[in-house]
Amino acid sequence: MPDAVLPAAQIAVFVALAAWMIVGFTPVPGRWMRWKMFCRATFTVVTLTGTTKEGQTEPVNVYEHLSPGSFTLNPPRLQTILDYLVTSGRYERIDGHGRVLSARGEQRIEVRGSRVVL
């Protein structure tokens, strides 16, 4: 009898884990992030152009300023990175546009004069 208990317990644990994972993919409000693991995350996809003090423009990659292993970029964090790039003297101003993806759906985002505008 003890030999049959272990396989039965393993099957029960497997079924419970599979049911939990299936329920995790149930829809939540919004078009994006339907999996519960991501429903509180906010992702920003943005294209930026920086203007230097000499008047030259160049593309700005804010994602290289995220900490290693980090992939979420919300608007306040984006503003912090923009403030750093402008106050460090690297750029005079930064402009661009993109999208914010969250559990509430998709929103347009703009950066005008180094300020994030939703």
Backbone bond lengths (Angstrom), bond angles and torsions (degrees), N, CA, C in turn:
res aa  C-N    CA-C-N  psi(-1)  N-CA   C-N-CA  omega(-1)  CA-C   N-CA-C  phi
1 M - - - 1.454 - - 1.529 112.18 -
2 P 1.378 121.19 -42.94 1.459 120.23 179.16 1.529 112.57 -61.09
3 D 1.333 118.50 -28.48 1.465 120.60 179.19 1.526 111.36 -67.35
4 A 1.297 118.43 -29.69 1.470 122.11 -179.35 1.526 112.08 -82.81
5 V 1.329 117.54 -20.64 1.464 120.76 -177.84 1.534 111.18 -69.66
6 L 1.323 117.70 -41.00 1.467 120.80 -178.32 1.531 112.37 -62.55
7 P 1.332 120.13 -50.44 1.466 118.66 176.98 1.535 112.71 -61.88
8 A 1.311 118.37 -36.28 1.466 120.87 178.99 1.533 110.14 -65.73
9 A 1.324 116.86 -39.91 1.456 120.67 178.71 1.533 110.56 -67.31
10 Q 1.335 117.10 -39.90 1.458 120.43 177.92 1.530 111.35 -63.53
11 I 1.319 116.68 -40.86 1.470 120.61 178.38 1.523 110.06 -65.20
12 A 1.318 117.83 -42.16 1.463 121.14 -179.73 1.529 110.74 -64.14
13 V 1.327 117.16 -41.89 1.457 120.77 178.75 1.532 110.18 -65.81
14 F 1.324 116.17 -41.57 1.466 119.94 178.97 1.529 111.34 -62.53
15 V 1.326 117.42 -44.91 1.465 121.12 179.69 1.534 110.47 -63.83
16 A 1.331 117.56 -41.71 1.463 120.99 179.08 1.533 110.39 -64.21
17 L 1.315 117.55 -42.70 1.462 121.40 179.39 1.531 110.80 -65.72
18 A 1.324 117.40 -42.80 1.466 120.62 178.77 1.528 110.89 -63.54
19 A 1.329 117.73 -41.65 1.472 120.94 178.32 1.527 110.56 -64.08
20 W 1.317 117.64 -40.84 1.467 121.74 179.09 1.529 110.90 -62.84
21 M 1.344 116.47 -41.07 1.460 120.27 179.84 1.528 111.16 -68.75
22 I 1.318 118.41 -37.89 1.470 121.54 178.62 1.517 110.20 -65.55
23 V 1.323 117.56 -43.08 1.460 121.76 178.76 1.529 110.14 -64.35
24 G 1.329 118.12 -29.76 1.459 122.21 179.58 1.518 113.17 -64.11
25 F 1.340 117.74 -21.05 1.456 121.55 179.84 1.524 113.13 -97.00
26 T 1.316 117.58 11.69 1.456 119.29 177.72 1.521 109.75 -69.32
27 P 1.325 117.62 148.80 1.458 119.89 -175.89 1.530 113.02 -67.06
28 V 1.298 114.97 141.34 1.459 122.75 170.74 1.528 106.44 -118.69
29 P 1.315 120.20 164.05 1.467 120.74 -178.49 1.525 112.10 -56.86
30 G 1.297 115.57 143.40 1.466 121.10 179.05 1.506 111.63 108.75
31 R 1.315 115.20 160.51 1.450 121.09 -177.42 1.519 111.96 -85.01
32 W 1.318 117.52 -29.72 1.462 123.28 -176.10 1.525 110.48 -109.73
33 M 1.293 116.34 168.03 1.472 124.63 174.83 1.528 112.71 54.00
34 R 1.276 117.54 54.92 1.459 120.27 -178.84 1.532 112.26 -77.15
35 W 1.315 118.65 -15.85 1.456 120.27 178.45 1.521 107.61 -84.48
36 K 1.318 117.56 134.51 1.466 121.87 -174.30 1.525 113.07 -57.73
37 M 1.322 116.52 -27.57 1.455 118.89 179.94 1.540 111.08 -62.67
38 F 1.329 117.94 -31.69 1.451 122.04 -176.41 1.521 113.53 -104.58
39 C 1.320 119.08 0.83 1.460 119.89 -171.15 1.532 112.70 -67.47
40 R 1.298 119.85 -18.21 1.464 121.33 177.93 1.530 111.88 -102.81
41 A 1.309 117.14 -2.34 1.463 120.73 -179.83 1.523 110.22 -83.03
42 T 1.312 115.43 151.42 1.459 122.23 176.18 1.521 107.80 -127.31
43 F 1.309 115.47 124.78 1.450 121.32 -179.20 1.522 109.10 -113.65
44 T 1.308 116.97 138.57 1.456 122.06 177.60 1.520 108.03 -119.84
45 V 1.313 115.24 125.94 1.456 122.01 175.04 1.517 105.64 -114.03
46 V 1.328 116.68 113.78 1.461 120.03 -170.95 1.525 110.49 -140.07
47 T 1.331 115.13 145.25 1.461 122.73 174.95 1.521 107.23 -112.84
48 L 1.329 116.52 122.40 1.466 120.62 -174.41 1.520 111.73 -123.98
49 T 1.321 114.75 149.61 1.457 122.31 175.28 1.522 108.04 -127.41
50 G 1.321 115.97 126.02 1.464 120.89 179.13 1.517 111.64 -101.92
51 T 1.320 115.92 141.90 1.457 121.99 176.71 1.525 108.20 -108.64
52 T 1.331 116.11 122.83 1.461 120.48 -179.55 1.525 110.08 -80.97
53 K 1.324 115.83 173.08 1.470 120.28 179.74 1.520 112.00 -66.11
54 E 1.329 116.55 -21.86 1.463 121.15 177.55 1.523 111.96 -83.31
55 G 1.330 117.84 -3.22 1.462 122.05 179.64 1.510 114.67 89.74
56 Q 1.323 118.48 3.47 1.458 121.64 178.54 1.516 109.51 -82.88
57 T 1.330 116.38 147.20 1.470 120.66 177.63 1.519 109.29 -110.69
58 E 1.327 114.69 146.50 1.461 121.05 178.12 1.523 108.88 -151.89
59 P 1.332 116.91 152.79 1.470 119.33 178.18 1.524 111.24 -67.36
60 V 1.335 115.97 144.55 1.462 122.25 179.97 1.525 108.19 -114.24
61 N 1.326 116.24 127.29 1.459 121.53 177.02 1.525 108.69 -106.24
62 V 1.344 117.27 96.65 1.465 120.31 -178.83 1.521 111.83 -73.12
63 Y 1.328 117.11 -19.37 1.459 120.56 -176.70 1.523 112.04 -69.27
64 E 1.330 117.45 -23.00 1.465 119.17 177.12 1.528 111.80 -74.56
65 H 1.317 118.00 -9.37 1.462 121.99 178.44 1.526 112.23 -97.44
66 L 1.341 117.63 2.38 1.466 120.69 175.05 1.519 108.89 -78.50
67 S 1.316 116.18 153.85 1.457 119.80 178.36 1.531 109.40 -68.77
68 P 1.331 117.60 151.42 1.468 120.77 -178.48 1.530 111.81 -56.06
69 G 1.314 115.45 134.54 1.459 121.07 179.67 1.508 114.07 86.49
70 S 1.321 117.69 -7.92 1.454 121.40 -179.63 1.524 109.18 -91.47
71 F 1.320 116.85 136.73 1.456 119.96 179.31 1.528 112.26 -131.37
72 T 1.320 117.96 -2.40 1.462 119.61 178.06 1.521 109.38 -97.10
73 L 1.303 114.53 139.11 1.461 120.81 -179.51 1.524 107.15 -138.27
74 N 1.326 116.21 104.12 1.462 119.86 178.41 1.531 109.01 -93.69
75 P 1.343 118.54 165.94 1.470 120.53 -176.88 1.537 114.88 -56.57
76 P 1.355 121.23 -42.24 1.473 118.14 177.43 1.532 113.33 -62.76
77 R 1.320 116.20 -36.87 1.463 119.43 178.21 1.528 110.37 -68.95
78 L 1.337 116.84 -38.48 1.455 121.03 175.56 1.528 110.35 -60.41
79 Q 1.339 117.03 -43.14 1.461 120.71 179.07 1.522 111.35 -62.88
80 T 1.324 117.25 -38.07 1.466 121.01 177.65 1.524 111.26 -62.22
81 I 1.319 116.88 -42.99 1.466 120.63 179.27 1.525 110.21 -66.71
82 L 1.335 117.37 -41.40 1.464 120.53 178.27 1.526 110.97 -62.67
83 D 1.329 116.50 -42.83 1.469 120.16 177.52 1.526 111.06 -59.39
84 Y 1.321 116.66 -42.48 1.463 120.94 178.67 1.525 111.24 -61.80
85 L 1.340 117.03 -46.01 1.460 120.28 -178.01 1.529 112.32 -65.06
86 V 1.329 117.15 -34.28 1.468 120.18 179.99 1.523 110.61 -78.63
87 T 1.335 118.35 -45.04 1.473 120.15 -178.49 1.522 112.52 -69.79
88 S 1.341 117.11 -24.68 1.467 119.28 177.78 1.531 111.68 -74.16
89 G 1.336 116.51 -10.53 1.453 120.17 179.16 1.511 113.85 88.58
90 R 1.310 116.90 2.13 1.462 119.96 -179.13 1.527 111.76 -68.23
91 Y 1.350 115.75 -38.02 1.465 121.15 179.32 1.523 109.99 -133.23
92 E 1.328 114.86 148.53 1.458 121.29 174.22 1.524 110.03 -78.93
93 R 1.333 115.63 -42.34 1.455 121.80 177.17 1.524 109.29 -154.62
94 I 1.327 115.47 158.60 1.464 121.73 179.40 1.522 107.32 -131.68
95 D 1.333 115.79 134.57 1.460 122.47 178.92 1.525 109.08 -132.62
96 G 1.340 115.64 155.44 1.454 119.15 177.36 1.511 112.50 170.95
97 H 1.325 114.97 -171.07 1.466 121.81 -179.12 1.522 109.44 -153.33
98 G 1.325 115.19 165.32 1.454 119.56 178.69 1.512 111.91 175.80
99 R 1.330 116.05 -154.48 1.460 123.17 -177.18 1.524 110.06 -134.99
100 V 1.336 115.08 147.63 1.459 122.50 172.73 1.530 106.63 -112.22
101 L 1.327 117.04 124.55 1.453 122.59 -179.78 1.517 108.87 -110.49
102 S 1.328 116.21 125.58 1.463 120.54 179.47 1.520 108.63 -150.32
103 A 1.319 116.30 -176.26 1.466 120.79 179.14 1.521 111.29 -64.47
104 R 1.319 117.91 -22.75 1.470 121.44 178.30 1.509 112.18 -80.87
105 G 1.306 118.09 -4.61 1.450 121.98 179.54 1.513 111.64 115.65
106 E 1.317 115.37 -153.54 1.456 122.91 -175.75 1.520 109.49 -112.31
107 Q 1.333 116.17 133.43 1.457 121.74 178.89 1.526 109.16 -128.49
108 R 1.315 116.05 149.06 1.470 120.49 172.65 1.527 108.95 -77.78
109 I 1.315 115.83 147.06 1.458 121.51 176.45 1.524 107.52 -134.94
110 E 1.309 115.88 143.55 1.463 121.30 176.70 1.518 108.98 -130.83
111 V 1.307 114.70 150.23 1.460 121.46 172.79 1.524 105.75 -119.62
112 R 1.338 115.20 116.67 1.460 121.88 -179.55 1.518 108.76 -124.87
113 G 1.301 117.18 121.46 1.462 120.69 178.93 1.506 111.94 58.51
114 S 1.320 117.61 39.79 1.474 124.96 178.27 1.532 112.85 69.17
115 R 1.314 118.68 17.95 1.463 123.08 178.32 1.519 109.40 -118.46
116 V 1.336 117.20 133.51 1.457 123.05 177.84 1.519 109.31 -79.12
117 V 1.335 116.47 128.11 1.456 122.82 179.82 1.521 107.96 -125.51
118 L 1.327 115.94 121.31 1.475 119.86 177.85 1.505 110.90 -90.93
